[in-house]
Amino acid sequence: MEILDTLLDFLNSGGNVLWLILSMSIILWSLICERLFYFKLIYPKLQHKLLDKWHESINNNTRNAFYIRRCILSEAKISMEKTISIIKMLIAICPMLGLLGTVTGMIQVFDVMAVTGNGSARSIAAGISQATISTMAGMVIALSGLYFHKLIEKNIYDKSRQLAGLLK
């Protein structure tokens, strides 16, 4: 229970933007986990099905084997790249949301300075803290997401080449 209270304090100290960053990160990590599970559990079955389709076309001595091969490779690649564009977009959005948190935190600092005249150090520190926390959160999520995005892209490249090699 203490961990939950600490987490809620952290989210509240980052302002409303940090809650938005949290929701974006939940969506991002859900999509990343889905792709990783796809490659572990679903793609092997799809690959087996596509190889069976290929062997059926070869056994029938079709003249269009080249086009069937291209179709199979395209189908596999489309299936593997299903949510990659959304993952890329979320990775790009997170640092921008962090910067939005920076701006709103600095606006809070300037608002305190305008109201009090001299600026209370405690209020100014709270605004600067809000600004830096949201920036840090956006960058951490984007950097970790970028790592896994590259891992997924490497998986797509490797699996595509492997399937192309099997379809000869």
N, C-alpha and C positions, 0 to 999 in steps of 0.2 A: 504494500500500500504506500509505503514511503517513496518508492521509485516512481509510482504514478503521480504523487504530489510534486515530486521534483521535476518530472517531465511537464506537468501542467504549468508549474512556475516558469520553466524555461520557455514554453510556448507563449505564455502570457507576456513575458518580458520582451519577446520579439515583436509583439504587436499583431495586428490582424493579418499582415502579410505573411507572417511565419505560419499561420494556420493554412493559408493558401498554398504555401510551399510544401507543407506537410501533406495536403491532399494531392498535390501534383506528384510528390515522391511516392505516395502509396500507389497511384496509378502507374507510374513509371516502373516501380519494382514488381508490381503485379504482371505487367507486360513482359518484363525481363525474365521473371520466373516462368511464365507461360512458355516463352520461346525455349528456355533451357530444358523444361520438361518435354516440350515438343521434340527436341533433338534426341532426348534420352528414351522416350517412350513411343511416340507416334511415328516419327520419321522412319525408323527401321521397318515398320509394317508397311508404310507407304512405298518405301524403296522395294520391298519384296513384291508388292502388287505391281509396281511399274516394271520390274524385271520380268515378271510373269507375262505382262502385256507385250513386252519386247520379244520374248521368246516365242510367243504365239504368232507374232507377225513374221518372224524369221522362219518359223516352221511352215508357214503358208507360202513362203517364197515370194513375198510381195515385192513389186518393183519400187515401191515407195518407202522402203526401209529407212532411207535418209530422212525423209520428212517425218516419219513416225518417231525416229530417234530424237529429232529436234523438238517435236511435240512433247515427248516424254520428259526431256530435259527442261523444257519451259514450264511444264506443269509442276515439276519438282521444285524449280527455283521460285515460282510464284508462291507455292505452298510454304517454302522456307522463309520468304521475305514478307510474310503476311503483315506483321505489325512493326516492321523496322522503321517505316517512315514516322509512325506515331512516337516511337521511342526516341528517334532523332529530334523530333519537335519538342518533346518534353525536356530533353537534355538541354536544348537551346533556350527554353523558357525559364528554367530554374535560376540561372544567373541573372536574367532580366528581372525576375521577381525579387531576387536578393537586392538588386539595385533599387527597385521600387521601395523596398523596406528601408534602404539607406536614405532615400529622399524623404519618405514620410517621417523617419526618425529625426532628420535634420530640420524638417519643418516644425516638428514638436520642439526642438531646441530653440529655434528662432522665435516660436510663439511664446515660450517661457520667458525668453529675454525681452520680448516686446511688452509682455504683461507686467513683469516685475521691475523692469527698468535696468537693473544691474545684473540680473540672472543668478538664480540660485544654483549653486554648484551641484546640489543633489538632483535637481530637476534637469539640469543640462546633462549630467552624467547618465540619467535614465534615458534620455533621448539618444545620446550617442551609443549607449549600450544596445538600444533597440535597433539602431542603424547597423551596427557591426554584427549583431547576432543574425539578423536576416541575411546579410551579405554572406556571412560565413556558411550558413545553412544552404543557401542557393548554390554556392560554389562546391561544397562537399558533395551534395547530391548530384550535381552535374559531372564532377570529376569521377565519382564512383560509377555513375551511370555510363559515362563515356568508356570506361574500362570494359564493362560488360557488353556494351554495344559493339566494341571492337572484337570481343571474344565471340559474339554471335555472328558477326560478319565473317570472321575467320572460319567458323563452323560452316557457314553457308558456302564459302569458297571451297573448303575441303570436301564437303559432301557433294557439291556439284561436280568437282573433278573426279571424285571416286565413282559417282554414278555414270559419268561420261566414259570412264575407263571400263566399267562393267558392260556398257552397251556397245561393245565392239564386236 
